[in-house]
Amino acid sequence: MIKAFSLINADWNRYLKAHASTNKKWSILEKTAIFFHNPNMFFIMMYRVESYLFTHEIPILRYLGYLLYPFYFYINYLFLDLHIHPTVKIDKGFYLHYKGIIITKTVSAGENLTLMGPLTIGTDLGEGQGAKIGKNVTICTGARIIGDLTIGDNVIIGAGSVVVKDIPSNVIVAGVPAKIIKQYKEYKEKK
């Protein structure tokens, strides 16, 4: 459970950085206001706990995850219009914005994944492996990532793009199908 809480803490710190114009220390009142004005952060907390339970090695915890899954699914799908299966592996620094995000069960992603909904990441018919997404990836509104493919580190996928083949690191892609529109020689890490 410590791992789940450390991931939630990293996600929460990323949310606070997104709301600050400068590096400032937040009061507990300000943090509470940001939390209650961000249903997406509530979803991320639920996703982290459900993912921990759903994929745990101890059978009783995994069973608890299966029992709680319908509540997790319906609360998120009906109220927040989000569906990220608990078996999806997303590393720390997860940030999502708004609604309509669907990610199928076999997708994995590295640190600092940013999702701007609505978007879909999954396999073409719900079968086989899903996308493997690198670190520091931003996926913009309306993007579709379909199939068993690899997206490198430090990638921005433009709005409305349809990704159907592998994407190398340090690029911006856009279009239908997605093509490289800019490549970076050096990429500055997000802090």
Backbone bond lengths (Angstrom), bond angles and torsions (degrees), N, CA, C in turn:
res aa  C-N    CA-C-N  psi(-1)  N-CA   C-N-CA  omega(-1)  CA-C   N-CA-C  phi
1 M - - - 1.450 - - 1.527 110.93 -
2 I 1.331 116.03 -26.43 1.464 119.91 178.94 1.520 110.58 -61.27
3 K 1.353 117.04 -39.07 1.456 120.40 178.93 1.523 110.46 -62.73
4 A 1.326 117.82 -42.60 1.469 121.41 178.87 1.530 110.08 -61.18
5 F 1.336 117.62 -43.49 1.465 120.45 179.94 1.525 112.01 -68.80
6 S 1.328 118.12 -34.69 1.471 119.23 177.11 1.531 110.39 -68.03
7 L 1.337 117.93 -35.66 1.467 120.69 175.69 1.528 110.78 -66.93
8 I 1.340 116.71 -42.37 1.464 120.17 177.61 1.524 110.31 -61.75
9 N 1.326 117.80 -41.69 1.462 121.92 178.64 1.526 111.13 -61.59
10 A 1.337 117.71 -43.75 1.473 121.15 178.57 1.526 110.46 -64.54
11 D 1.335 117.57 -40.41 1.468 121.09 177.85 1.530 110.41 -64.15
12 W 1.333 115.90 -43.08 1.463 121.55 -179.22 1.528 110.69 -62.97
13 N 1.334 117.25 -43.27 1.465 120.13 177.73 1.518 111.60 -61.92
14 R 1.335 116.85 -35.55 1.463 119.91 177.34 1.527 110.28 -66.67
15 Y 1.329 117.73 -39.09 1.460 121.04 176.44 1.521 111.02 -62.77
16 L 1.327 117.31 -42.76 1.461 119.90 179.45 1.520 110.92 -63.42
17 K 1.350 117.41 -40.73 1.470 119.98 177.69 1.522 111.10 -62.40
18 A 1.324 117.15 -35.86 1.461 120.50 179.69 1.524 111.99 -67.57
19 H 1.320 117.80 -25.11 1.457 121.26 -178.84 1.533 113.19 -95.62
20 A 1.304 117.99 -3.24 1.466 120.60 -177.63 1.518 110.39 -106.24
21 S 1.313 116.41 133.33 1.455 119.64 174.20 1.529 110.24 -82.11
22 T 1.311 116.00 -20.32 1.465 121.26 176.59 1.520 108.01 -137.29
23 N 1.309 116.82 166.65 1.461 119.63 174.53 1.520 108.06 -75.95
24 K 1.292 115.69 107.26 1.459 119.44 -178.82 1.508 109.08 -131.29
25 K 1.299 115.71 161.13 1.463 120.52 175.01 1.519 106.94 -89.77
26 W 1.323 114.84 129.25 1.446 120.91 -178.24 1.526 110.45 -89.85
27 S 1.318 116.33 138.89 1.466 119.47 172.14 1.527 107.92 -77.91
28 I 1.314 116.80 162.51 1.461 120.98 -179.83 1.527 110.33 -63.38
29 L 1.318 117.77 -33.16 1.462 121.75 178.36 1.527 110.75 -66.15
30 E 1.335 116.69 -43.34 1.470 120.62 178.05 1.525 111.02 -64.86
31 K 1.335 117.09 -42.01 1.471 120.38 178.09 1.522 110.88 -62.56
32 T 1.321 117.02 -41.31 1.459 121.04 178.95 1.521 110.73 -63.97
33 A 1.330 116.91 -42.66 1.469 120.47 178.86 1.529 110.85 -62.63
34 I 1.319 117.39 -43.10 1.466 120.45 178.98 1.522 110.03 -63.78
35 F 1.329 117.22 -42.09 1.462 120.05 -180.00 1.525 111.46 -60.67
36 F 1.333 117.43 -47.11 1.460 120.17 -176.40 1.524 113.09 -76.40
37 H 1.311 117.68 -15.40 1.466 120.43 174.19 1.521 111.90 -93.02
38 N 1.331 117.93 2.70 1.461 122.87 -179.44 1.518 110.78 -126.01
39 P 1.331 118.02 86.02 1.465 118.07 177.34 1.529 111.69 -62.37
40 N 1.323 117.61 -22.30 1.461 120.36 179.28 1.527 111.40 -66.53
41 M 1.328 118.12 -33.94 1.462 120.16 177.07 1.525 110.08 -68.64
42 F 1.320 116.55 -36.10 1.464 120.87 175.24 1.532 109.23 -62.15
43 F 1.334 116.94 -42.87 1.462 120.26 177.43 1.527 111.41 -60.91
44 I 1.326 117.17 -43.98 1.466 120.19 -179.01 1.529 110.02 -61.01
45 M 1.337 117.52 -41.48 1.457 119.77 177.62 1.525 110.89 -61.50
46 M 1.334 116.92 -43.93 1.460 120.36 178.53 1.527 110.78 -63.89
47 Y 1.334 116.16 -41.34 1.470 120.35 179.36 1.530 110.80 -61.79
48 R 1.326 117.37 -44.48 1.466 120.76 -178.55 1.532 111.46 -62.78
49 V 1.326 117.47 -44.21 1.465 120.57 -179.77 1.527 110.20 -67.90
50 E 1.329 117.39 -46.18 1.466 120.60 -179.93 1.523 111.06 -63.95
51 S 1.320 118.02 -39.36 1.466 121.83 178.29 1.522 110.50 -63.69
52 Y 1.333 115.86 -41.67 1.463 120.58 178.06 1.528 110.55 -60.14
53 L 1.328 116.49 -48.30 1.465 120.68 -178.84 1.529 111.83 -68.88
54 F 1.309 116.59 -43.94 1.461 122.78 -174.24 1.527 112.63 -64.33
55 T 1.316 116.54 -31.28 1.470 120.58 -175.56 1.525 112.71 -110.00
56 H 1.327 117.95 12.38 1.468 121.18 -175.02 1.522 111.33 -73.45
57 E 1.341 115.70 150.99 1.465 121.52 179.74 1.529 112.86 -76.24
58 I 1.317 117.51 -27.27 1.463 120.79 179.80 1.535 108.52 -77.76
59 P 1.336 117.57 119.90 1.472 120.93 -174.03 1.521 115.23 -55.66
60 I 1.337 118.69 -38.15 1.459 120.50 -177.77 1.529 111.29 -65.84
61 L 1.341 117.72 -37.69 1.465 120.67 177.25 1.525 110.78 -70.17
62 R 1.335 116.36 -40.25 1.465 120.15 177.53 1.529 109.75 -63.16
63 Y 1.317 117.28 -41.08 1.458 121.67 177.37 1.532 110.61 -61.89
64 L 1.326 116.64 -42.09 1.467 121.10 175.87 1.526 110.62 -60.09
65 G 1.344 116.69 -41.11 1.460 121.12 176.42 1.515 112.32 -59.88
66 Y 1.340 116.89 -41.81 1.471 121.19 177.61 1.529 111.24 -65.78
67 L 1.332 116.33 -38.08 1.464 119.73 178.63 1.530 112.12 -67.23
68 L 1.315 116.72 -38.10 1.469 121.04 -178.55 1.530 113.34 -81.11
69 Y 1.338 117.32 -15.55 1.466 120.64 -174.91 1.533 113.76 -55.83
70 P 1.352 120.70 -44.59 1.470 118.46 179.34 1.528 113.09 -58.52
71 F 1.340 117.17 -38.98 1.466 120.07 177.99 1.519 110.70 -65.91
72 Y 1.330 116.42 -45.70 1.468 122.23 177.11 1.524 109.96 -56.37
73 F 1.336 116.16 -48.21 1.463 121.21 -176.79 1.526 111.22 -62.80
74 Y 1.330 116.75 -52.05 1.463 119.00 -173.86 1.517 112.94 -70.93
75 I 1.303 118.61 -37.76 1.470 119.83 176.83 1.522 110.30 -60.78
76 N 1.318 116.16 -46.84 1.458 119.37 -177.45 1.514 112.98 -73.69
77 Y 1.314 116.89 -41.30 1.462 119.70 -176.61 1.520 111.51 -72.00
78 L 1.326 117.81 -43.29 1.456 120.24 -176.60 1.523 113.13 -78.54
79 F 1.316 117.89 -41.05 1.458 119.96 -174.97 1.524 113.65 -92.78
80 L 1.318 117.30 -35.96 1.459 120.17 -176.20 1.525 113.44 -109.22
81 D 1.329 117.36 -8.87 1.463 122.82 -178.77 1.528 111.14 55.79
82 L 1.323 115.81 44.83 1.463 122.47 178.68 1.520 108.70 -126.98
83 H 1.321 116.41 139.71 1.458 119.17 173.15 1.525 109.38 -141.93
84 I 1.299 114.88 103.80 1.461 121.87 173.60 1.521 105.31 -122.44
85 H 1.311 115.80 114.94 1.462 120.34 -175.75 1.531 109.57 -63.32
86 P 1.347 118.46 143.29 1.465 121.11 -178.13 1.529 114.76 -62.03
87 T 1.333 118.55 -19.16 1.467 119.48 178.81 1.526 113.02 -82.74
88 V 1.331 117.58 -6.77 1.468 121.03 175.26 1.522 107.83 -65.46
89 K 1.343 116.72 133.87 1.464 120.87 -179.47 1.519 108.71 -102.84
90 I 1.328 116.21 112.99 1.468 122.03 177.93 1.518 107.36 -124.57
91 D 1.333 116.20 125.30 1.456 121.17 -178.18 1.535 109.97 -76.32
92 K 1.318 116.69 -177.94 1.468 122.72 -174.02 1.531 112.54 -63.53
93 G 1.334 114.83 159.50 1.451 121.14 178.32 1.524 113.24 81.28
94 F 1.323 117.83 27.99 1.460 123.00 -178.92 1.523 109.38 -74.89
95 Y 1.333 116.77 129.67 1.462 122.04 -179.62 1.517 108.16 -135.61
96 L 1.324 116.47 126.85 1.454 118.08 174.68 1.508 109.64 -130.63
97 H 1.319 113.84 153.08 1.444 120.10 -176.46 1.516 109.16 -130.79
98 Y 1.281 115.19 122.34 1.448 125.91 173.35 1.511 114.33 74.92
99 K 1.332 117.05 -154.79 1.454 123.34 -165.29 1.518 112.95 -112.24
100 G 1.351 114.15 178.36 1.452 121.46 171.01 1.516 114.56 75.15
101 I 1.320 117.63 30.78 1.462 120.99 -179.19 1.521 108.77 -101.25
102 I 1.332 115.76 124.71 1.453 121.83 178.89 1.525 107.91 -125.64
103 I 1.335 116.37 124.62 1.462 121.56 177.28 1.523 107.50 -131.29
104 T 1.335 116.56 123.56 1.463 120.49 -178.47 1.517 111.11 -77.18
105 K 1.344 115.38 169.06 1.462 121.67 -166.45 1.513 118.13 -66.97
106 T 1.312 121.11 -17.94 1.462 120.49 -173.95 1.525 113.81 -102.73
107 V 1.307 118.35 13.03 1.467 122.71 -179.48 1.526 109.76 -83.08
108 S 1.341 116.47 144.97 1.467 121.21 173.21 1.522 108.68 -134.59
109 A 1.340 116.16 147.20 1.461 120.84 -177.01 1.517 110.72 -142.77
110 G 1.337 116.23 150.07 1.454 122.65 179.33 1.522 112.20 -86.14
111 E 1.330 115.16 -164.84 1.464 122.20 -177.64 1.523 111.97 -65.75
112 N 1.336 114.98 153.21 1.455 124.10 172.92 1.520 113.81 57.21
113 L 1.324 116.57 47.38 1.459 121.85 174.12 1.522 108.02 -80.38
114 T 1.339 116.04 128.99 1.455 121.72 177.91 1.519 108.59 -118.92
115 L 1.327 116.74 125.49 1.462 122.12 -179.89 1.518 109.25 -119.50
116 M 1.333 116.52 127.13 1.457 122.85 176.81 1.523 107.56 -113.47
117 G 1.336 116.68 99.97 1.462 120.83 -172.87 1.509 113.44 -73.67
118 P 1.314 117.23 165.79 1.455 127.89 0.30 1.529 111.21 -80.96
119 L 1.327 115.49 147.16 1.466 121.27 177.43 1.519 109.39 -160.84
120 T 1.331 115.23 164.26 1.463 121.37 179.79 1.511 109.30 -133.25
121 I 1.329 116.19 133.00 1.463 122.01 174.46 1.515 106.25 -129.40
122 G 1.334 116.73 120.41 1.449 118.60 179.95 1.507 112.65 179.02
123 T 1.317 114.15 -169.34 1.451 120.12 178.60 1.517 109.27 -89.83
124 D 1.324 115.49 164.34 1.455 119.61 -175.62 1.529 113.66 -65.15
125 L 1.317 118.41 -40.44 1.462 121.39 -179.91 1.527 112.18 -123.39
126 G 1.310 117.19 18.87 1.447 120.97 -179.03 1.521 113.39 77.40
127 E 1.315 117.65 9.28 1.463 122.00 -179.44 1.528 109.27 -112.78
128 G 1.307 117.33 158.01 1.463 121.55 174.34 1.507 113.41 76.87
129 Q 1.321 115.02 -168.46 1.458 122.70 -177.99 1.524 111.13 -78.50
130 G 1.327 115.22 148.90 1.452 121.09 175.15 1.516 109.91 -98.45
131 A 1.294 115.96 -173.53 1.461 122.31 -176.69 1.526 111.86 -67.65
132 K 1.324 115.01 147.79 1.459 122.45 170.80 1.521 105.82 -109.59
133 I 1.332 116.46 113.67 1.454 122.67 -173.07 1.521 108.72 -106.74
134 G 1.330 117.19 132.61 1.456 122.63 -178.19 1.528 113.27 -77.98
135 K 1.342 115.23 -164.95 1.461 122.37 -178.91 1.524 110.49 -84.41
136 N 1.341 115.93 153.87 1.460 123.58 175.05 1.523 112.39 55.52
137 V 1.324 116.48 49.88 1.457 122.03 179.67 1.519 109.51 -107.27
138 T 1.339 115.92 133.85 1.457 122.41 175.06 1.519 108.07 -116.13
139 I 1.326 115.86 125.88 1.460 121.31 178.97 1.524 107.04 -115.98
140 C 1.326 116.02 118.51 1.464 121.47 -171.59 1.521 112.77 -89.14
141 T 1.309 115.29 173.68 1.455 124.90 -175.33 1.524 113.12 -52.27
142 G 1.312 115.53 133.46 1.457 121.60 173.73 1.512 115.45 79.60
143 A 1.321 118.39 3.09 1.464 120.58 -178.85 1.521 110.22 -73.06
144 R 1.319 114.90 149.97 1.459 122.37 175.63 1.522 107.55 -129.61
145 I 1.310 116.61 126.94 1.469 121.70 177.42 1.519 105.42 -118.48
146 I 1.309 115.40 112.09 1.467 120.82 -169.95 1.519 110.53 -118.80
147 G 1.326 116.87 124.49 1.455 121.92 170.66 1.512 114.87 105.59
148 D 1.328 113.59 -177.40 1.459 123.23 179.91 1.519 107.70 -87.38
149 L 1.323 116.19 93.62 1.461 120.09 -177.43 1.514 110.29 -141.65
150 T 1.321 115.60 169.67 1.455 121.85 -178.40 1.520 109.43 -119.08
151 I 1.332 115.41 131.82 1.462 121.74 175.03 1.513 106.44 -113.16
152 G 1.322 117.08 124.54 1.457 121.99 -176.12 1.521 113.46 -70.18
153 D 1.320 115.89 -174.58 1.463 122.47 178.72 1.522 110.45 -79.68
154 N 1.343 116.32 154.43 1.455 123.31 173.04 1.524 111.98 58.72
155 V 1.328 116.01 52.59 1.461 122.24 -177.40 1.515 109.45 -117.51
156 I 1.332 116.01 142.08 1.456 122.55 170.74 1.519 106.83 -117.65
157 I 1.328 116.14 125.43 1.456 121.90 177.85 1.520 106.57 -105.72
158 G 1.330 116.27 117.11 1.458 122.51 -173.30 1.517 114.36 -67.11
159 A 1.326 115.22 164.65 1.463 121.90 -178.42 1.522 110.78 -62.28
160 G 1.322 116.17 136.10 1.446 122.10 176.67 1.514 115.68 74.43
161 S 1.319 117.67 7.98 1.464 121.11 -178.35 1.521 111.10 -75.33
162 V 1.333 115.38 150.00 1.454 121.42 173.99 1.521 107.05 -120.02
163 V 1.337 115.84 112.48 1.459 121.87 -176.93 1.524 108.05 -99.22
164 V 1.351 116.13 121.02 1.461 120.93 -179.73 1.526 112.38 -127.49
165 K 1.352 116.61 2.64 1.465 119.53 176.60 1.529 109.03 -142.93
166 D 1.325 116.42 166.34 1.464 122.10 -177.15 1.523 111.50 -57.48
167 I 1.350 114.65 148.61 1.463 121.69 177.92 1.519 107.91 -122.85
168 P 1.348 117.87 129.42 1.462 119.68 178.70 1.536 111.28 -73.92
169 S 1.319 116.16 173.25 1.467 121.56 178.79 1.524 111.48 -74.36
170 N 1.335 115.28 159.89 1.465 124.81 171.86 1.524 113.73 60.72
171 V 1.345 116.40 48.39 1.463 120.21 179.65 1.522 111.06 -138.89
172 I 1.332 114.53 162.97 1.458 122.42 166.96 1.521 105.70 -114.67
173 V 1.329 116.70 130.80 1.461 121.01 178.46 1.519 109.45 -122.09
174 A 1.341 115.59 151.09 1.458 120.85 177.53 1.519 108.57 -158.84
175 G 1.318 115.29 161.25 1.453 121.04 174.68 1.510 113.43 107.42
176 V 1.352 113.27 176.74 1.456 121.56 178.84 1.523 107.48 -128.24
177 P 1.310 119.58 106.64 1.454 128.22 -7.72 1.536 110.30 -71.94
178 A 1.321 116.45 160.30 1.464 121.53 -175.43 1.518 111.67 -64.34
179 K 1.338 114.93 133.14 1.467 122.04 177.14 1.524 108.52 -129.17
180 I 1.313 116.24 154.39 1.468 121.04 178.98 1.522 109.21 -68.90
181 I 1.333 115.93 125.13 1.467 119.28 176.42 1.527 112.16 -110.27
182 K 1.325 116.19 -15.89 1.463 119.94 176.13 1.518 108.69 -156.28
183 Q 1.328 115.45 140.94 1.464 120.57 177.53 1.521 108.33 -125.13
184 Y 1.335 115.89 138.76 1.457 122.08 179.61 1.516 109.25 -98.59
185 K 1.323 115.63 137.55 1.464 118.63 171.12 1.514 109.40 -80.79
186 E 1.321 116.30 -39.72 1.463 121.97 175.88 1.512 108.03 -127.40
187 Y 1.301 114.78 145.49 1.459 119.69 179.36 1.519 107.97 -125.11
188 K 1.321 116.64 129.11 1.464 120.95 178.40 1.522 108.26 -84.80
189 E 1.326 116.32 124.06 1.455 121.99 179.89 1.519 110.51 -62.86
190 K 1.351 115.54 142.64 1.475 120.67 173.40 1.513 107.99 -71.63
191 K 1.305 116.12 137.25 1.461 119.89 -179.81 1.488 111.01 -100.72
